[in-house]
Amino acid sequence: MRSATVQLWLLLAGITGLTGGCITGPTLNHPPALIAVSERPAHNLRVFDRVATLVKNRFYDAKLLGVDWKAVTAEFRPKAEKAANDVDLYEQVLNPMLDRLKSSHLRAISPQDAYEHGTEHRAMLGLRHQRVDGKWVVREVIPDSPAAAAGVRAGWIALTLNGKTPDQGPFHFSEGQEVKAEFLDENDQPRSLMLNARLVSTKPRLEARELAGGIWYLRFDEFNVASRRWLSAQLKAHASAPGVVIDVRLNPGGGWFSLRFVVSEFVPGDVPVGAFIFRGGRPSEDDSLTWLSAHFSGRVAVLIGPLSASSSEIFAHVMKAHGRATLVGQKTSGAVIGSLFFPLPGEGKLQMAMFDYHGVDGRRLEGEGVAPNVEVWPKLADLRAGRDPELEAALLELRPAVHPVALTSGGMRARLGEDRQNPNGFPSAESTNATRPSRVWPLDVVGAAP
């Protein structure tokens, strides 16, 4: 087994976590403090200068990908001084500046966003959108959310939220804020709803259910300690199952250690999981971690899509590279950079892209993503009919383990429909309602990384 370098182990010992993409951020246990108007310009500049210096000294590419960072910071610093509040500072100044580097996992996180992540609640409407047939379609409505209470359904076409289209996100709402939402319903009839944003749980979803032929469907929305322990327990409990479908379509990433443990649940022995490349160009290779693993031996299909990011992409890549799973769905996000979080004045955070990642085959995944073995694109009619075409295709890929009767379209849909807690066909999740795996930290995950 190849061991990590001493430097990497020291980093891992001294920080909250390291990922192939996202990491679980620190928990705040009180709301961020308000900044007095008179103190705002000086505060803004302290935040700005901290961000600019960290990027200059710690970004994974010492040449900053050819960007003239001195000129960029000179352009944005006067704008930072004039920002009236944190929303303007972070969304109109800091993140547009960071976007010049065109890197995933480089994000200034406002104090409010950091606080909401720490409490695992966020003021939201409860929608997930996906581009389907050229339209922004509601792919999922989060249970116990304003959208769910208003009767919004998967398959509705999302037109605008307060006059903005879904691709103009991310959307940040305050608790109680009234939002005008425009849709086309399942009959293409216009629906105009006034929704009040409220706090909804963003705790990562865990879901297990049995499908046709004894196949088990397992979904988890973050690579963390709780999820990997849950997954291991599920695989051990269903060790005799002929196959499993692992769903990471809505998983934005998570911890590097958890990812290495998850790989070992399916692959016997220690196997390579790729390498991080340090700022100076030195690689650090790692293997999977096999301690107390389930070593599930049945067939495996992994559901992926444009919402799968960072550690989810590495997991899919490693499973594919070692011939352990069939990937079904669409190409992943291509947001695969190791990152750490740094505190900013006023309780904000900077997610810093610090380590490049090269896969088992030596290639970068950043900007490229992972392609499925079986490409399946949902259609608007599928979603409106309550179908999950990616899941159906995964079951077909596992067909040697599925009873022939269940392979007919009607039979498969009938069995999928037995999940009465999920009448829309697509597994429900608790998450936020806006975009981009690496632009919005770390749970708003629709569309490609910037």
C-alpha positions as CSV (number, residue, x, y, z in Angstrom):
1,M,0.0,0.0,0.0
2,R,1.3,3.4,-0.9
3,S,1.4,5.8,2.0
4,A,0.6,9.5,1.9
5,T,3.4,11.9,2.3
6,V,4.4,13.2,5.7
7,Q,3.2,16.7,4.8
8,L,-0.3,15.5,3.8
9,W,-0.7,13.5,7.0
10,L,0.3,16.5,9.0
11,L,-2.3,18.6,7.1
12,L,-5.0,16.0,7.7
13,A,-4.1,15.8,11.4
14,G,-4.3,19.6,11.9
15,I,-7.5,20.5,10.0
16,T,-11.2,19.7,10.0
17,G,-10.9,17.7,6.8
18,L,-9.5,17.4,3.3
19,T,-11.5,16.4,0.2
20,G,-11.1,15.7,-3.4
21,G,-13.5,18.5,-3.7
22,C,-15.7,19.8,-0.8
23,I,-15.1,19.4,2.9
24,T,-17.5,19.7,5.8
25,G,-17.0,23.2,7.1
26,P,-16.7,24.3,10.7
27,T,-19.9,24.7,12.7
28,L,-21.0,28.1,14.0
29,N,-23.3,28.1,16.9
30,H,-24.5,31.7,16.8
31,P,-25.6,34.1,14.1
32,P,-22.9,36.3,12.5
33,A,-22.5,39.8,14.1
34,L,-23.9,42.9,12.4
35,I,-21.4,45.4,11.1
36,A,-22.0,49.1,11.9
37,V,-22.4,51.3,8.8
38,S,-19.5,53.5,9.9
39,E,-17.2,50.4,10.2
40,R,-18.3,48.8,7.0
41,P,-15.6,50.2,4.6
42,A,-12.7,49.2,6.8
43,H,-14.2,45.8,7.5
44,N,-14.8,45.2,3.8
45,L,-11.1,45.9,3.1
46,R,-9.9,43.6,5.8
47,V,-12.0,40.8,4.3
48,F,-10.9,41.6,0.8
49,D,-7.2,41.8,1.6
50,R,-7.3,38.5,3.5
51,V,-8.9,36.8,0.5
52,A,-6.5,38.4,-2.0
53,T,-3.4,37.4,0.1
54,L,-4.6,33.8,0.7
55,V,-5.2,33.3,-3.0
56,K,-1.8,34.7,-3.9
57,N,0.1,32.5,-1.4
58,R,-2.0,29.3,-1.2
59,F,-3.8,28.7,-4.5
60,Y,-2.9,25.3,-5.9
61,D,-1.2,26.8,-9.0
62,A,1.6,29.1,-8.0
63,K,1.3,30.9,-11.3
64,L,-2.4,31.5,-10.7
65,L,-3.2,29.9,-14.0
66,G,-1.7,32.8,-15.8
67,V,-4.0,35.4,-14.3
68,D,-2.6,38.8,-13.5
69,W,-3.7,38.7,-9.8
70,K,-2.2,42.1,-9.0
71,A,-4.3,43.7,-11.7
72,V,-7.4,41.8,-10.7
73,T,-7.2,42.8,-7.1
74,A,-6.5,46.4,-8.0
75,E,-9.7,46.4,-10.1
76,F,-11.9,44.9,-7.4
77,R,-10.6,46.5,-4.2
78,P,-12.4,49.9,-4.6
79,K,-15.6,48.0,-5.2
80,A,-15.1,46.1,-2.0
81,E,-14.7,49.3,0.0
82,K,-18.0,50.6,-1.3
83,A,-20.0,47.4,-0.7
84,A,-23.0,48.2,1.5
85,N,-23.5,44.8,3.1
86,D,-22.2,41.2,3.1
87,V,-24.4,40.1,0.2
88,D,-22.8,42.9,-2.0
89,L,-19.3,42.2,-0.7
90,Y,-19.4,38.4,-1.2
91,E,-21.6,38.1,-4.3
92,Q,-20.8,41.2,-6.2
93,V,-17.2,41.6,-5.4
94,L,-15.3,38.7,-3.8
95,N,-16.8,35.8,-5.8
96,P,-16.7,37.6,-9.2
97,M,-13.1,38.3,-8.5
98,L,-12.4,34.7,-7.6
99,D,-14.2,33.6,-10.8
100,R,-11.4,35.2,-12.8
101,L,-9.3,32.1,-11.9
102,K,-11.9,29.8,-13.4
103,S,-11.4,27.2,-10.7
104,S,-13.8,25.1,-8.7
105,H,-13.7,25.0,-4.9
106,L,-12.6,28.6,-4.8
107,R,-15.4,30.5,-3.0
108,A,-15.9,33.2,-0.5
109,I,-18.6,32.1,1.9
110,S,-20.5,34.8,3.6
111,P,-21.0,34.7,7.4
112,Q,-24.7,34.0,6.9
113,D,-24.0,31.0,4.5
114,A,-21.4,29.7,7.0
115,Y,-23.9,30.0,9.9
116,E,-26.6,28.2,7.9
117,H,-24.4,25.4,7.0
118,G,-23.3,25.0,10.6
119,T,-26.9,24.8,11.8
120,E,-28.0,22.6,8.8
121,H,-30.9,24.8,8.1
122,R,-31.4,27.5,5.4
123,A,-34.1,29.9,4.4
124,M,-35.3,28.5,1.1
125,L,-38.2,27.6,-1.1
126,G,-37.3,23.9,-1.5
127,L,-36.7,23.4,-5.2
128,R,-34.1,21.6,-7.3
129,H,-33.9,22.4,-10.9
130,Q,-32.3,20.5,-13.8
131,R,-31.9,21.3,-17.4
132,V,-34.2,18.9,-19.3
133,D,-35.2,19.2,-23.0
134,G,-33.8,22.7,-23.0
135,K,-35.9,23.9,-20.1
136,W,-35.3,24.3,-16.4
137,V,-37.4,21.6,-14.8
138,V,-38.2,21.0,-11.2
139,R,-36.5,17.7,-10.6
140,E,-37.1,17.5,-6.9
141,V,-39.3,19.3,-4.3
142,I,-37.9,19.1,-0.8
143,P,-40.4,17.7,1.7
144,D,-41.8,20.0,4.3
145,S,-40.7,23.1,2.3
146,P,-42.7,26.1,1.1
147,A,-42.8,24.7,-2.5
148,A,-44.1,21.4,-1.3
149,A,-46.8,23.0,0.8
150,A,-47.8,25.1,-2.2
151,G,-48.2,22.0,-4.4
152,V,-45.3,22.4,-6.7
153,R,-44.5,19.1,-8.4
154,A,-41.6,17.4,-10.1
155,G,-41.9,18.0,-13.8
156,W,-43.1,21.6,-13.6
157,I,-41.1,24.0,-15.7
158,A,-39.4,26.7,-13.6
159,L,-39.6,30.1,-15.3
160,T,-38.6,32.7,-12.8
161,L,-38.0,33.4,-9.1
162,N,-38.6,37.1,-8.4
163,G,-38.1,37.7,-12.1
164,K,-34.8,35.8,-12.4
165,T,-34.5,32.5,-14.3
166,P,-32.9,29.5,-12.5
167,D,-29.6,29.9,-14.3
168,Q,-29.3,33.4,-12.9
169,G,-28.8,31.9,-9.4
170,P,-27.6,31.2,-6.8
171,F,-30.6,32.5,-4.9
172,H,-30.3,33.8,-1.3
173,F,-33.5,34.3,0.6
174,S,-34.1,35.6,4.1
175,E,-36.5,33.9,6.5
176,G,-40.0,35.1,5.7
177,Q,-39.1,36.7,2.4
178,E,-41.9,36.7,-0.1
179,V,-40.9,35.2,-3.5
180,K,-42.9,35.3,-6.7
181,A,-42.4,32.0,-8.5
182,E,-43.6,31.4,-12.1
183,F,-44.0,27.9,-13.5
184,L,-45.6,25.9,-16.2
185,D,-47.4,22.9,-14.6
186,E,-47.7,19.3,-15.8
187,N,-50.3,20.5,-18.4
188,D,-48.1,23.5,-19.5
189,Q,-50.5,25.8,-17.8
190,P,-49.0,28.9,-16.2
191,R,-48.8,28.9,-12.4
192,S,-47.9,32.0,-10.4
193,L,-47.3,31.4,-6.7
194,M,-46.3,33.7,-3.9
195,L,-44.0,31.6,-1.6
196,N,-42.5,32.7,1.7
197,A,-39.0,31.4,2.3
198,R,-38.5,29.7,5.6
199,L,-35.9,27.6,7.4
200,V,-35.7,24.0,5.9
201,S,-33.3,21.3,6.9
202,T,-30.2,20.9,4.7
203,K,-29.1,17.7,6.5
204,P,-27.7,15.3,3.9
205,R,-30.2,12.7,2.8
206,L,-29.8,9.0,3.5
207,E,-32.2,6.6,1.7
208,A,-32.4,2.9,1.3
209,R,-35.1,0.8,-0.4
210,E,-35.5,-2.5,-2.1
211,L,-36.2,-2.6,-5.8
212,A,-37.0,-5.3,-8.3
213,G,-35.2,-8.7,-7.9
214,G,-33.8,-7.9,-4.5
215,I,-31.6,-5.1,-5.7
216,W,-31.1,-2.4,-3.1
217,Y,-31.2,1.4,-3.9
218,L,-28.8,3.4,-1.6
219,R,-28.6,7.1,-1.7
220,F,-26.4,9.4,0.3
221,D,-25.8,13.1,-0.3
222,E,-22.5,13.8,1.3
223,F,-19.2,11.9,1.9
224,N,-18.9,12.2,5.6
225,V,-18.5,9.9,8.7
226,A,-22.2,9.4,9.3
227,S,-22.9,8.6,5.6
228,R,-20.1,6.1,5.2
229,R,-21.0,4.3,8.4
230,W,-24.7,4.2,7.3
231,L,-23.6,2.9,3.9
232,S,-21.4,0.2,5.4
233,A,-24.2,-0.9,7.7
234,Q,-26.6,-1.1,4.8
235,L,-24.2,-3.2,2.7
236,K,-23.5,-5.5,5.6
237,A,-27.2,-5.9,6.3
238,H,-27.9,-6.8,2.6
239,A,-24.7,-8.7,1.9
240,S,-26.6,-11.4,0.0
241,A,-28.3,-8.9,-2.3
242,P,-27.4,-9.6,-6.0
243,G,-26.7,-6.0,-6.6
244,V,-27.0,-2.4,-5.4
245,V,-27.6,0.9,-7.1
246,I,-25.6,3.7,-5.5
247,D,-27.1,7.2,-6.1
248,V,-24.7,10.1,-6.0
249,R,-26.6,12.3,-8.5
250,L,-27.2,14.9,-5.8
251,N,-24.0,14.4,-3.9
252,P,-21.7,17.5,-4.0
253,G,-18.8,15.8,-2.3
254,G,-17.3,15.5,1.1
255,G,-14.4,14.2,3.1
256,W,-11.3,12.5,1.5
257,F,-11.0,9.9,4.3
258,S,-14.7,9.0,4.0
259,L,-14.3,8.6,0.2
260,R,-11.4,6.2,0.7
261,F,-13.4,4.1,3.2
262,V,-16.5,4.1,0.8
263,V,-14.4,2.7,-2.0
264,S,-13.2,-0.2,0.1
265,E,-16.8,-1.2,0.8
266,F,-16.9,-2.5,-2.8
267,V,-13.3,-3.2,-3.8
268,P,-11.3,-5.9,-1.9
269,G,-7.8,-4.9,-0.7
270,D,-6.2,-1.6,-0.9
271,V,-6.4,0.0,-4.4
272,P,-5.2,3.3,-5.8
273,V,-7.7,6.2,-5.6
274,G,-5.6,8.8,-7.4
275,A,-3.2,11.5,-6.3
276,F,-3.3,15.1,-5.0
277,I,-0.8,17.5,-6.6
278,F,0.7,20.0,-4.2
279,R,1.4,23.7,-5.2
280,G,5.0,22.9,-6.1
281,G,3.9,20.0,-8.3
282,R,4.7,17.2,-6.0
283,P,2.2,14.3,-6.1
284,S,0.8,12.5,-3.0
285,E,-0.8,9.1,-3.9
286,D,-3.4,7.4,-1.7
287,D,-5.1,4.0,-1.5
288,S,-8.5,3.0,-0.2
289,L,-9.0,2.3,3.5
290,T,-10.3,-1.2,4.3
291,W,-10.8,-1.1,8.0
292,L,-14.1,-2.8,9.0
293,S,-15.4,-2.6,5.4
294,A,-18.4,-4.6,4.1
295,H,-16.5,-5.8,1.0
296,F,-19.8,-6.1,-0.8
297,S,-19.4,-8.6,-3.6
298,G,-22.6,-8.2,-5.6
299,R,-23.1,-6.2,-8.8
300,V,-22.9,-2.4,-8.6
301,A,-24.4,0.4,-10.6
302,V,-23.6,4.1,-9.7
303,L,-26.0,6.9,-10.7
304,I,-24.2,10.1,-11.7
305,G,-25.1,13.4,-13.2
306,P,-24.1,17.1,-13.5
307,L,-24.9,17.5,-9.8
308,S,-22.3,14.9,-8.8
309,A,-19.2,16.9,-7.8
310,S,-15.8,16.5,-6.2
311,S,-15.6,13.4,-4.0
312,S,-18.6,11.9,-5.8
313,E,-16.8,12.2,-9.1
314,I,-13.6,10.6,-7.6
315,F,-15.7,7.8,-6.3
316,A,-17.4,7.2,-9.7
317,H,-14.0,7.4,-11.4
318,V,-12.3,5.0,-9.1
319,M,-15.2,2.4,-9.3
320,K,-15.1,2.7,-13.1
321,A,-11.3,2.5,-13.3
322,H,-11.2,-0.7,-11.2
323,G,-14.0,-2.3,-13.2
324,R,-16.2,-2.5,-10.1
325,A,-19.3,-0.6,-11.2
326,T,-21.3,0.5,-14.2
327,L,-21.9,4.2,-14.2
328,V,-25.3,5.3,-15.4
329,G,-26.6,8.8,-16.1
330,Q,-24.9,11.9,-17.4
331,K,-21.3,13.3,-17.1
332,T,-20.4,14.6,-13.7
333,S,-19.6,18.3,-12.9
334,G,-15.9,18.4,-13.4
335,A,-15.3,20.2,-10.1
336,V,-12.4,18.2,-8.6
337,I,-9.9,20.1,-6.6
338,G,-8.8,19.5,-3.0
339,S,-9.7,22.4,-0.8
340,L,-9.3,23.8,2.7
341,F,-11.3,26.4,4.5
342,F,-9.8,29.6,6.0
343,P,-11.5,32.0,8.4
344,L,-12.2,35.6,7.3
345,P,-12.9,38.6,9.4
346,G,-16.5,38.7,10.5
347,E,-17.0,34.9,10.5
348,G,-17.0,34.4,6.8
349,K,-14.9,31.6,5.2
350,L,-12.7,31.2,2.2
351,Q,-12.8,27.8,0.5
352,M,-9.4,27.6,-1.0
353,A,-8.5,25.4,-4.0
354,M,-5.2,24.0,-2.7
355,F,-4.5,20.6,-4.3
356,D,-5.0,19.5,-7.9
357,Y,-6.2,15.9,-8.3
358,H,-5.1,13.3,-10.9
359,G,-7.1,10.1,-11.3
360,V,-6.0,6.5,-11.2
361,D,-5.1,6.8,-14.9
362,G,-3.1,10.0,-14.3
363,R,-5.5,12.4,-15.9
364,R,-7.1,15.5,-14.3
365,L,-10.8,15.4,-13.6
366,E,-11.1,19.2,-13.0
367,G,-13.0,20.7,-15.9
368,E,-13.5,17.3,-17.5
369,G,-15.7,15.2,-15.2
370,V,-16.5,11.5,-15.4
371,A,-18.4,10.1,-18.3
372,P,-21.0,7.3,-17.6
373,N,-20.7,3.8,-19.2
374,V,-24.4,4.1,-20.0
375,E,-25.6,7.6,-20.9
376,V,-29.2,8.3,-20.0
377,W,-30.9,11.7,-20.2
378,P,-34.3,12.2,-18.6
379,K,-37.1,13.6,-20.7
380,L,-39.7,16.1,-19.5
381,A,-42.4,13.4,-20.2
382,D,-40.5,11.0,-17.9
383,L,-40.5,13.3,-15.0
384,R,-44.1,14.2,-15.4
385,A,-45.0,10.5,-15.6
386,G,-43.2,9.9,-12.3
387,R,-40.5,7.9,-13.9
388,D,-36.8,7.8,-13.1
389,P,-35.1,6.7,-16.4
390,E,-31.6,6.6,-14.9
391,L,-32.7,4.2,-12.2
392,E,-34.6,2.1,-14.7
393,A,-31.5,1.9,-16.9
394,A,-29.3,0.9,-13.9
395,L,-31.7,-2.0,-13.1
396,L,-31.4,-3.1,-16.7
397,E,-27.6,-3.1,-16.3
398,L,-28.0,-5.3,-13.3
399,R,-30.4,-7.5,-15.2
400,P,-28.6,-10.9,-14.6
401,A,-29.6,-10.3,-11.0
402,V,-33.2,-9.2,-11.7
403,H,-36.1,-11.5,-12.3
404,P,-37.2,-11.2,-16.0
405,V,-40.7,-10.2,-15.2
406,A,-39.4,-7.0,-13.5
407,L,-37.5,-6.0,-16.7
408,T,-40.6,-5.0,-18.6
409,S,-41.2,-1.3,-18.6
410,G,-44.6,-1.6,-16.9
411,G,-43.4,-4.2,-14.4
412,M,-40.4,-2.0,-13.5
413,R,-42.5,1.1,-13.1
414,A,-45.0,-0.8,-11.0
415,R,-42.3,-2.0,-8.6
416,L,-40.8,1.5,-8.4
417,G,-44.2,2.8,-7.7
418,E,-44.4,0.6,-4.6
419,D,-42.4,3.3,-2.8
420,R,-45.4,5.3,-1.7
421,Q,-43.3,7.8,0.2
422,N,-41.9,8.9,-3.1
423,P,-44.7,9.4,-5.6
424,N,-42.6,11.5,-8.0
425,G,-40.2,8.6,-8.7
426,F,-37.1,10.6,-8.0
427,P,-35.7,10.1,-4.5
428,S,-36.4,13.2,-2.3
429,A,-33.7,15.1,-0.5
430,E,-33.2,17.8,1.9
431,S,-31.1,20.5,0.3
432,T,-31.0,24.0,-1.0
433,N,-32.6,25.3,-4.1
434,A,-29.9,26.9,-6.3
435,T,-26.9,26.3,-8.4
436,R,-23.3,25.2,-9.0
437,P,-21.5,22.6,-6.9
438,S,-18.4,24.8,-6.3
439,R,-19.9,28.3,-6.5
440,V,-22.3,27.7,-3.6
441,W,-20.8,26.1,-0.6
442,P,-21.4,23.3,-0.3
443,L,-25.0,22.1,-0.9
444,D,-26.5,24.2,-3.7
445,V,-25.8,21.9,-6.6
446,V,-27.5,22.3,-9.9
447,G,-25.7,22.6,-13.2
448,A,-22.0,22.7,-14.0
449,A,-19.2,24.1,-12.0
450,P,-18.0,27.5,-13.0
